[in-house]
Amino acid sequence: MDFEKICLAVCKIARETGKFIQEEKSKITAELIEIKGSHDFVTYVDKTSERKLVEELRILVAGSGFLTEEKTVSEQTNEYTWIIDPLDGTTNYIHGLEPYAISIALVHKSETVIGVVHVVTNNECFYAWKDSKAYLNGNEIRVSNRKGIADSLIATGFPYYDYTRIQQFMQTLEYFFRHSHGVRRLGSAATDLAYVACGRFEAFYEYSLNPWDVAAGALIVERAGGRVCDFKGGDDYVFGKEIIATNEMVFEEFLEKIKTVMN
């Protein structure tokens, strides 16, 4: 299978869907916002974008299945499965804030072979495929070369429904507040991962995430020379609901801090 060709086709599909998302943002009103759960929102834009993506992606890989956030389809297979977040950062979107992104991964059995994160607000398309380099709008990207937490800008996401580990999480925040260049919370995990891949952040961590939040971005970070793991240092970060992504030089120090506090 030609993963490069498919990946570039996915980028084109993501860009076209991103145009639709931008065109619709002025139409969103309170009456059009649905509540899926505690502080968890969805709009017709999410659902329509997902249907558009599924319709196009289905053609690219015959017989592929889908794991999607809005569950407009549910067709998983043992071979190839698309993992899709049609609008990562819906809360930002409905409040007129940035960023928000489209996240698309293709998984072969348990291996992610294509990852595309299209940051709609910046028209920046980050992508990589199996054994490739990582790219942003056609240009190769690499993680940063900063050597320690003290020189790092760190990204995270705040819990919005699962508060079971909030005390430990707050301890990590205090530590990074005191010992890094700062902590940022953008509201889009897919964007956070893409920004680690291109060196804007040195590290990102978050818990209670879903596969569609991280599958694509994690591959892009790895192909950009970064490291990705769960909070124990293992590889259960796509389905394990926790993730660390850093550049190579910060990895050991960062992981040790998260291990100590979050486990």
BELJO-V625848 format. One record per pair of residues at least 6 apart in sequence whose C-alpha atoms are under 7 Angstrom apart, sorted by the first residue. I is the first residue (numbers start at 1). J is the second residue. Records with the same first field share a line. If there is no record, write none. Layout:
# BELJO-V625848
I->J + J
This chain:
# BELJO-V625848
3->114 + 129
4->129
6->60
7->114 + 129
11->116 + 125
14->102 + 118
15->118
17->49
18->120
21->45
28->94
32->43
33->41 + 42 + 43
34->41 + 42 + 43
35->41 + 42
36->42
38->161
39->160 + 161
41->90 + 91
42->90
46->86 + 87
47->70 + 72
49->86
50->86
51->72
58->64
64->77 + 80 + 81
65->75 + 76 + 77 + 80 + 81 + 82
66->73 + 74 + 75 + 76 + 81 + 82 + 83
67->74 + 75 + 76 + 81 + 82 + 83 + 84
68->83 + 84 + 85 + 212
69->84 + 85 + 212
78->109
79->108 + 109
80->106 + 107 + 108 + 109
81->106 + 107 + 108
82->104 + 105 + 106 + 107
83->104 + 105 + 106 + 212
84->103 + 104 + 105 + 212
85->102 + 103 + 104 + 212 + 213
86->102 + 103
87->100 + 101 + 102
88->100 + 101 + 102 + 188 + 190
89->99 + 100 + 101 + 187 + 188
90->100
92->98 + 99 + 100 + 187
93->100
98->121
99->119 + 121 + 186 + 188
100->119 + 120 + 121 + 188
101->117 + 118 + 119 + 120 + 190 + 191
102->117 + 118 + 119
103->116 + 117 + 118 + 190 + 212 + 216
104->115 + 116 + 117 + 216
105->112 + 114 + 115 + 116 + 215 + 216
106->112 + 113 + 114 + 115
107->113
112->219
113->129 + 130
114->128 + 129 + 130 + 216
115->127 + 128 + 129 + 216 + 217 + 219 + 220
116->126 + 127 + 128 + 216
117->125 + 126 + 127 + 190 + 194 + 216 + 217
118->124 + 125 + 126
119->125 + 191
124->136 + 137
125->136 + 137
126->135 + 136 + 137 + 194
127->134 + 135 + 136 + 220
128->134 + 135 + 219 + 220 + 223
132->223
133->140 + 223 + 224
134->140 + 141 + 220 + 223 + 224
135->141
141->197 + 198 + 224
142->197 + 198 + 199 + 224 + 225
143->196 + 197 + 198 + 199 + 224 + 225 + 226 + 247
144->199 + 202 + 247
145->249
146->152 + 249
147->249 + 250
148->249 + 250
149->179 + 180 + 250 + 254
150->179 + 180 + 181
151->180 + 181
152->180 + 181 + 202
153->180 + 181 + 182 + 183 + 201 + 202 + 203
154->182 + 183 + 184 + 201 + 202 + 203 + 204
155->183 + 184 + 185 + 192 + 201 + 203 + 204 + 205
156->184 + 185 + 204 + 205 + 206
157->185 + 187 + 206
162->208
168->261 + 262
169->262
172->261
176->182 + 183
177->183
189->213 + 214
190->213 + 214 + 217
192->204
193->204 + 217 + 218 + 221
194->217 + 220 + 221
195->201
196->202 + 203 + 221 + 246
197->220 + 221 + 224 + 226
202->246 + 247
203->245 + 246 + 247
204->244 + 245 + 246
205->243 + 244 + 245
206->242 + 243
207->241 + 242 + 243
208->241 + 242
209->241 + 242
210->239 + 241
211->238 + 239
214->238
215->238
218->228
221->227
222->228
225->247 + 248
226->246 + 247 + 248
227->245 + 246 + 247 + 248 + 251
228->244 + 245 + 246
229->235 + 236 + 237 + 243 + 244 + 245
230->236 + 237 + 242 + 243 + 244
231->242 + 243 + 244 + 258 + 259
232->259
233->255
237->243
